[in-house]
């Protein structure tokens, strides 16, 4: 019989701790959601960062998993599924950069349709042409 999880193994213990922490974060974010609560939109932050590359092009964002360069952040915002805490932390760190003055309210999503159970927001695409 193969043991997939060995709680005497320090590496497995660390994985369990990280997964419990991740689950708590997701539960907390989901419980904060109510019907009309707006959430931070990754696509708005992505757009802002693309338009302000001269200010933030050398920015490095430190997360619990390591450092992320501008291009890694852009990939997370564009193709990833960033959590609300990731987005909030990113905005807060960007706001501390010299020459950057941003307001969190500019990045709240008022136009997209939330997909239940996901932290990623997708822009609402209107059927009107």
N, C-alpha and C positions, 0 to 999 in steps of 0.2 A: 504494500500500500504506500502511495506517495503522499507525503505531507505537503500540502500547498502553503500552509501557514504554520509556522513554528514559533510560538510566542516566547520560546527561550532564545531565539536568534535575535540579536540586537537590531539587525537590519530589518527584520520583519516587524519588530516592535515599533521602529521608526515609521515604517509604512503605515501601520495601523493608526498611529498618532496623527500622521498627516491626513489620512483619509477621514478620521473622525473630525478633525479640525475643518476640513473641506466640507463635510456634510453639515456641520454646525453653521458654517458661513452660508451655505445654500439655503438651509432652513430659515436662518435669520432673514436673508434677503427676500425669500418667498413670503414670509410672514409679514414683512413690511409693506407688501403690495396690497393695495386696496383698489377697488374698482377704477377710480379715476386718478390714481397716483401716477404722476409722470416719473419717468426714470431717465437716467443719463443715457444718451444715445452715442454709441461708438462711432456711427457714421458721421455725426456732427463734429466729434473730436478729430476724427480722421481728416475731414475736410479742412478744419481749422489748422491742423498741423501741416497739411500739404500747402495751404496758402501762406503759412508763416515759417517755411523751411529755413529761411535765413536766420530767424531767431532761435529755432529749436533743432536745427540740423545736427548739432553736436551734442544734443541732450542725451544723457544716459539715465534710465529709470531703474532704480534698484528695487527689486521685489524679493520675496522670501525665497524664490528659486534662483536668484542671481541677477546680474545686470543685463539690461536690454538696451540696445542701441536704437537710434531713431528708426532705422529700417526694420528692426525686429518689432518695435512698438507698432509701426505702420502695418506690419503683417498681422499682428494680433488684432488690431482694430478692424482690419479689412476682412480677414479670413477666419479669425479665431472666434471664441465665444467668451469675451472678457466679462468678468463679474462686475457688479455695481461697485464693489469695494476697490477693484482694480482701476476702474474708470475714475472714481472719486479721488483715489490716491494720485493717479496720473495728473489730473487737473490741478490738484493742490501743489504738486511738485513743479509743474510747469509755471504756475503762478508765482513761484519764488525766483524764477529766472530774471536776470536783469533785462529790462525792456519789455517784459511781458506783464500785462495786467488783464486778467480774464475774470469773468464772472461765471460761476457755476450755472446760473440760470440760463445762460446762452446755450448750454449743452443738454438741457432737458428736452426730451422728445415729446412734442405735442402733436406730431403729424403721423406717427407710425402706428401700426397695429402690433400689439404685443402678442407673442406666441406663448400661451400658457406653459409653464414649466421650463422656460428658457430665459437666460439672463440677457441674451443678445437681442437687440432691437433691429428691426428691418424697416427701411423707409417705406412709407405707404405709397404705392404707385396708383395714381388716379387713373380711372378708365376714361376720363375726359381727355380729349385731344385738342 
